């Protein structure tokens, strides 16, 4: 979506310092070369005049023409400014050149990177999936070129571990990727030769192939594990060959790959970086934090352990409340607060998770926009239905009846730990718990009149944990 709504980047002042590794303004009066990167190893090479003032909307027309993307699918993709430190989806009115000149200011504002890392960081312009594009519309796409772009992005997110998945899932996806790229007529010997030439990491997630044994794992054990992975991949590939029939063409395999990815709730999310408190495991273990990525899409919010590659908390918007608070004192952090229902010694309680991140402002605004966008689309769908279905009867699975803007309507589904990497691990979180009856929590910091404690009619609360534990915030 290249309209003004299709972004979570806040408006920026035009007088920010003009820094960045881009061509000097003195050279911008003539034709300039621009590379727009795609997921995978490809890029679109453009020659443009007045690069300093070209907008995302103007670039979109040039890129769609070069890639032969149908006009009806223009909102499936968006422009992103990316680097290892920050990823931002741009609005139609944004001018990428100017944002590149402001990149270091954005890094200081939204990351904890060191001055040296910021000085060396350089963004690139990427054309990839629009985070606001509905998955239901994606399944209707028939254009092979568009499907291939979506496939390359999804595959990259699977292989890098950005999309955690279970063994049966990544094995099936790896076999589909092999079938898509090598065809359906590969015998066993050819399969083994091809996989070893390209390496297993071309088809299976890197963290799965390389493992985490380090010096403690023997070469013999590693070889056995790789042989097992290769064997499972070959078996799954043979199943695909049997069910696919003779030469079905690339589109069905691309559809199948994307459909499997759609089963992952965080498919298509925008990802942000943050930290959460580790559960206390004794006096020496207090105060430590765990690095997480926070995926946000039209369906909900997903907190993922970046090291272990599994979901710590997954919430649909009907299951959560949220807020963002700014630092009150020097040394404090920006915090995104997520509230959800849980249990404490068998008693239903509300739980609060603190996510420390300088991107909390971006995340909060993005959640609010997604909630409003989803609410608008659902209202429109109800209005267009022939039967005039009651909206209260059309709720998300597991969502409460009459849930409000940020999830305060009735009890929400209590989250339980599950064995799958896709399911929440609430017992691995260090949360604050309270019940909705009794004395108000007054010492929870930072306190704001517009927080989620007062948005839904200012109910009062009493602490489940002691007051000292609440002051950790």
C-alpha positions in Angstrom: 0.0 0.0 0.0 1.6 3.2 -1.1 -1.0 5.5 0.3 -0.3 7.7 3.3 -1.9 5.2 5.6 0.6 2.5 4.6 3.4 3.3 7.0 4.4 3.3 10.7 7.2 5.9 10.2 6.3 9.1 12.1 6.4 12.4 10.3 9.9 13.8 10.4 11.1 17.4 10.5 12.7 18.6 7.3 15.4 20.4 9.2 17.1 17.3 10.6 20.8 17.1 9.9 21.5 15.9 6.4 23.8 12.9 6.7 24.1 9.6 5.0 26.1 7.7 2.4 24.3 9.0 -0.7 25.3 11.2 -3.7 25.9 14.8 -2.9 23.2 17.3 -3.8 25.6 19.0 -6.3 25.3 15.9 -8.6 21.6 15.5 -8.4 20.7 17.7 -11.3 21.6 15.0 -13.8 20.4 11.5 -14.3 21.3 9.3 -11.3 21.4 5.5 -10.9 19.3 3.9 -8.2 19.1 0.2 -7.1 15.9 -1.0 -5.6 16.6 -4.4 -4.0 14.2 -7.3 -4.0 14.2 -10.2 -1.6 16.7 -12.8 -2.9 19.6 -11.8 -5.0 17.9 -9.5 -7.5 17.5 -5.7 -7.8 15.8 -3.3 -10.1 18.2 -0.8 -11.7 16.6 2.6 -12.4 17.9 5.8 -14.0 16.2 8.8 -12.5 16.3 12.6 -12.8 15.9 14.8 -9.7 16.6 11.9 -7.3 16.6 14.2 -4.3 12.8 14.9 -4.8 11.5 11.7 -6.2 8.7 10.2 -4.1 7.8 6.6 -3.2 4.7 7.0 -5.3 6.7 7.9 -8.4 9.3 5.1 -7.7 6.4 2.7 -7.5 5.3 3.3 -11.0 8.8 2.7 -12.3 9.4 -0.5 -10.3 6.0 -2.0 -11.2 6.7 -1.3 -14.9 10.1 -2.9 -14.7 8.7 -6.0 -12.9 5.5 -6.1 -15.0 3.3 -6.1 -11.9 -0.4 -5.7 -12.7 -1.8 -2.4 -11.6 -4.5 -4.3 -9.7 -1.8 -5.7 -7.4 0.1 -2.5 -6.8 -0.9 -2.4 -3.1 0.7 -5.9 -2.5 4.1 -4.3 -2.1 5.7 -1.3 -0.5 9.1 0.4 -0.3 11.2 -0.1 2.8 14.4 1.5 4.0 16.4 -1.3 5.7 19.6 -1.9 7.4 20.7 -4.4 10.1 19.7 -1.8 12.7 16.3 -0.6 11.5 13.5 -1.4 9.0 10.9 1.1 8.0 8.0 0.9 5.6 7.6 4.2 3.7 4.6 6.3 2.8 3.7 7.4 -0.7 4.7 10.9 0.0 8.1 10.0 1.5 11.3 10.9 -0.5 13.8 8.1 0.0 16.8 10.3 -0.7 15.9 12.7 2.1 15.3 9.8 4.5 18.7 8.4 3.7 20.2 11.7 4.6 18.3 11.5 7.9 19.2 7.9 8.6 21.6 8.5 11.4 19.1 10.7 13.2 16.5 7.9 12.9 19.0 5.4 14.3 19.8 7.6 17.3 16.0 8.0 17.9 14.9 4.4 17.5 17.9 2.2 18.3 20.4 1.5 21.0 23.2 1.2 18.5 26.7 2.6 19.4 28.0 5.7 17.7 30.5 3.6 15.7 27.7 1.2 14.5 25.5 4.2 13.6 28.3 5.9 11.7 29.0 2.8 9.6 25.4 1.8 9.0 24.0 2.5 5.5 20.4 1.9 4.5 19.2 0.3 1.2 15.9 0.7 -0.5 13.9 -2.6 -0.8 10.6 -3.4 -2.6 8.8 -6.1 -0.6 5.5 -7.2 0.8 3.2 -4.5 2.2 2.6 -5.3 5.8 -1.0 -4.0 5.5 -1.9 -6.4 2.6 -4.4 -9.0 3.7 -3.4 -12.6 3.5 -6.9 -13.5 2.2 -6.2 -11.3 -0.9 -2.7 -12.8 -1.3 -4.2 -16.3 -1.8 -6.2 -15.0 -4.8 -3.1 -13.9 -6.7 -2.4 -15.8 -9.9 0.4 -13.7 -11.4 3.5 -15.9 -11.3 5.9 -12.9 -11.1 4.1 -11.5 -8.0 3.9 -15.0 -6.4 7.6 -15.5 -6.9 8.4 -12.2 -5.2 6.3 -13.2 -2.2 7.8 -16.6 -2.2 11.4 -15.3 -2.1 10.6 -13.0 0.8 8.8 -15.8 2.8 11.6 -18.2 2.1 14.2 -15.7 3.3 12.3 -15.2 6.6 12.0 -19.0 7.1 15.7 -19.7 6.4 16.9 -16.8 8.7 14.6 -17.9 11.5 12.6 -14.7 11.5 9.5 -17.0 11.1 10.0 -19.7 13.7 8.3 -23.0 12.8 8.2 -26.7 13.8 10.3 -29.5 12.2 7.4 -30.8 10.1 6.7 -27.3 8.9 10.3 -26.3 7.9 10.8 -29.8 6.3 7.7 -29.4 4.1 8.7 -25.8 3.2 12.2 -26.9 2.4 11.0 -29.7 0.1 8.6 -27.3 -1.7 11.5 -24.9 -2.2 13.6 -27.7 -3.7 10.7 -28.7 -6.0 10.1 -25.1 -7.0 13.8 -24.5 -7.9 15.0 -27.9 -9.2 11.8 -29.4 -10.6 9.9 -32.6 -9.8 11.9 -35.1 -11.8 15.0 -35.4 -9.6 16.0 -38.9 -8.6 17.5 -39.8 -5.2 21.2 -39.6 -6.4 20.5 -36.2 -8.1 18.7 -35.0 -5.0 21.6 -35.8 -2.7 24.2 -34.2 -5.1 22.1 -31.1 -5.5 21.5 -30.6 -1.8 25.2 -31.0 -1.0 26.2 -28.6 -3.7 23.8 -25.9 -2.6 24.0 -26.9 1.1 21.1 -27.7 3.4 21.0 -24.0 4.5 19.5 -23.2 1.1 16.4 -25.2 2.0 16.3 -25.5 5.8 16.7 -22.8 8.5 20.3 -22.0 9.3 19.9 -22.5 13.0 18.5 -25.9 12.4 21.3 -27.0 10.2 24.2 -25.6 12.1 22.7 -26.5 15.5 23.9 -25.1 18.8 26.2 -27.8 20.1 29.5 -25.8 19.6 32.6 -27.5 20.9 30.6 -30.0 22.8 29.2 -31.6 19.6 31.3 -34.2 17.9 31.9 -34.3 14.1 30.3 -37.7 14.1 27.1 -36.4 15.9 26.9 -33.5 13.5 27.2 -35.7 10.5 24.5 -38.0 11.8 22.2 -35.1 12.4 22.8 -33.6 8.9 22.2 -37.0 7.3 18.9 -37.2 9.2 17.8 -33.7 8.0 18.8 -34.6 4.4 16.8 -37.9 4.6 13.7 -36.2 6.0 13.9 -33.5 3.3 14.3 -36.2 0.5 11.3 -38.1 1.9 9.1 -35.0 1.9 10.3 -34.1 -1.6 9.2 -37.6 -2.9 5.7 -37.1 -1.4 5.4 -33.7 -3.2 6.4 -35.4 -6.5 3.7 -38.1 -6.1 0.9 -35.6 -5.2 1.9 -32.9 -7.7 1.6 -35.1 -10.8 3.5 -34.4 -14.0 4.8 -30.8 -14.6 2.1 -28.8 -12.8 4.0 -25.6 -13.4 5.5 -23.2 -10.9 2.3 -21.4 -9.7 0.8 -24.3 -7.8 4.0 -24.9 -5.9 4.3 -21.2 -5.1 0.7 -21.1 -3.9 1.4 -24.2 -1.7 4.5 -22.7 -0.2 2.7 -19.4 0.7 -0.3 -21.3 2.0 1.9 -23.2 4.4 3.5 -19.9 5.5 0.1 -18.4 6.1 -0.4 -21.0 8.9 2.3 -19.1 10.8 0.4 -16.3 12.7 3.3 -13.9 12.3 3.5 -14.2 8.5 3.7 -10.8 6.9 4.5 -9.0 10.2 6.7 -5.9 10.6 9.4 -6.7 13.1 10.9 -4.5 15.8 13.7 -5.1 18.3 13.4 -5.0 22.1 14.2 -6.7 25.4 12.2 -8.3 28.1 13.1 -9.1 31.7 14.3 -12.7 32.3 12.5 -14.5 35.1 14.4 -14.3 38.4 16.4 -17.5 39.1 18.1 -16.4 42.3 19.8 -13.2 43.6 22.5 -13.3 40.9 20.1 -13.7 38.1 18.0 -10.6 38.8 18.0 -7.7 36.4 19.0 -9.6 33.3 17.2 -9.2 30.0 16.4 -11.3 26.9 16.6 -10.0 23.3 13.3 -10.4 21.5 11.8 -9.4 18.2 8.2 -8.1 18.2 6.1 -9.0 15.1 3.0 -6.9 14.5 0.5 -7.4 11.7 -3.2 -7.0 11.0 -4.0 -10.0 13.2 -2.0 -9.3 16.4 1.3 -9.0 18.3 4.0 -11.8 18.6 7.0 -11.6 20.9 9.7 -14.0 19.7 12.9 -15.2 21.4 15.6 -14.2 19.0 18.1 -16.8 20.3 15.8 -19.8 20.8 13.7 -19.1 17.7 10.3 -19.7 19.3 7.3 -17.6 20.3 7.1 -16.3 23.9 3.8 -14.6 23.6 1.2 -14.4 20.8 -1.8 -12.2 21.2 -4.7 -11.3 18.8 -5.8 -7.7 19.2 -9.0 -9.0 20.9 -6.8 -10.6 23.6 -4.7 -7.6 24.6 -4.4 -4.1 25.9 -1.3 -2.0 25.3 0.4 1.3 26.1 3.7 3.1 25.4 5.5 5.1 28.1 8.4 7.4 27.7 11.5 7.6 30.1 10.8 9.6 33.2 14.4 10.0 34.2 17.8 9.6 32.6 18.7 6.0 32.2 15.0 4.9 32.0 13.8 3.1 28.9 11.0 3.5 26.5 8.5 0.7 27.3 5.7 -1.0 25.4 3.3 -2.6 27.8 1.2 -5.6 26.8 -1.7 -6.7 29.1 -3.4 -10.1 28.8 -5.3 -12.6 30.8 -3.6 -15.4 32.8 -3.6 -17.3 36.1 -1.7 -16.9 39.3 -2.0 -20.0 41.6 -5.3 -20.9 40.0 -6.7 -17.3 40.3 -7.6 -15.4 37.1 -5.4 -12.4 36.8 -4.4 -9.7 34.4 -0.7 -9.9 33.4 1.6 -7.1 32.2 4.6 -7.7 30.0 7.2 -4.9 29.7 9.1 -4.7 26.4 12.0 -2.3 26.6 12.7 -0.6 23.3 13.4 2.7 21.7 11.0 1.5 19.0 8.1 1.3 21.5 6.7 4.5 20.1 6.7 3.0 16.6 5.2 -0.3 17.9 2.4 1.4 19.8 1.4 3.6 16.9 1.5 0.6 14.6 -0.7 -1.5 16.8 -3.2 1.4 17.0 -3.3 1.8 13.3 -3.7 -2.0 12.7 -6.6 -2.1 15.2 -8.4 0.8 13.5 -7.7 -0.6 10.0 -9.0 -4.0 11.0 -12.1 -2.5 12.7 -12.9 -0.4 9.6 -12.6 -3.4 7.3 -14.7 -5.6 9.5 -17.4 -3.0 9.8 -17.5 -2.6 6.1 -17.7 -6.3 5.6 -20.7 -6.5 8.0 -22.4 -3.6 6.3 -22.1 -5.4 2.9 -23.3 -8.8 4.1 -26.8 -9.7 2.8 -28.1 -11.0 6.1 -27.0 -8.1 8.2 -25.1 -10.3 10.6 -24.8 -9.1 14.2 -21.1 -8.0 14.7 -21.1 -9.5 18.2 -21.5 -12.9 16.6 -18.4 -12.4 14.3 -15.4 -12.5 16.6 -11.9 -13.9 16.3 -11.3 -17.4 17.5 -10.7 -17.3 21.2 -11.6 -13.6 21.4 -14.0 -12.2 23.9 -17.5 -10.9 23.1 -17.7 -7.2 22.8 -14.0 -6.6 23.2 -13.1 -2.9 22.9 -10.4 -1.0 21.2 -7.6 -2.4 23.3 -9.2 -5.6 24.5 -11.2 -4.7 27.6 -14.6 -6.5 27.2 -15.2 -9.7 29.2 -12.6 -12.3 30.0 -10.1 -13.1 27.3 -8.8 -16.6 26.6 -6.2 -17.6 29.1 -2.9 -18.5 27.4 -1.3 -21.9 28.1 2.1 -23.2 27.3 2.2 -25.5 24.3 5.0 -27.7 22.8 5.0 -26.0 19.4 7.4 -23.1 18.7 4.4 -21.2 17.4 2.6 -21.3 20.8 3.0 -18.9 23.7 5.4 -19.7 26.6 3.8 -17.6 29.3 5.6 -19.4 32.1 8.9 -18.2 30.5 7.9 -14.6 30.9 8.6 -12.2 33.8 5.3 -10.5 34.1 3.5 -8.3 36.6 0.2 -9.7 37.8 -2.9 -8.0 39.3 -6.6 -8.5 39.7 -9.4 -6.2 38.7 -10.9 -5.7 42.2 -9.5 -3.7 45.2 -7.0 -1.0 45.8 -5.5 0.9 42.8 -1.9 0.2 41.9 -0.3 3.6 42.5 3.4 2.8 42.3 3.5 1.2 38.9 5.9 3.4 36.9 5.7 5.3 34.7 2.2 6.5 35.4 0.2 8.3 32.7 -3.3 9.6 32.7 -3.9 8.2 29.2 -2.5 4.7 29.9 -4.6 1.6 29.4 -5.4 1.6 33.2 -7.8 4.5 32.5 -8.8 4.1 28.9 -11.7 1.7 29.6 -13.5 3.5 32.4 -10.8 3.7 35.1 -11.4 0.4 37.1 -9.4 -0.1 40.2 -6.9 -2.8 40.9 -5.1 -4.6 43.7 -1.6 -6.1 43.4 -1.2 -9.9 43.4 2.5 -9.6 43.9 4.1 -7.5 46.7 4.5 -3.8 46.2 8.3 -4.1 46.1 8.1 -6.3 43.0 5.8 -3.8 41.3 8.4 -1.0 41.8 10.7 -2.8 39.4 9.0 -1.0 36.6 
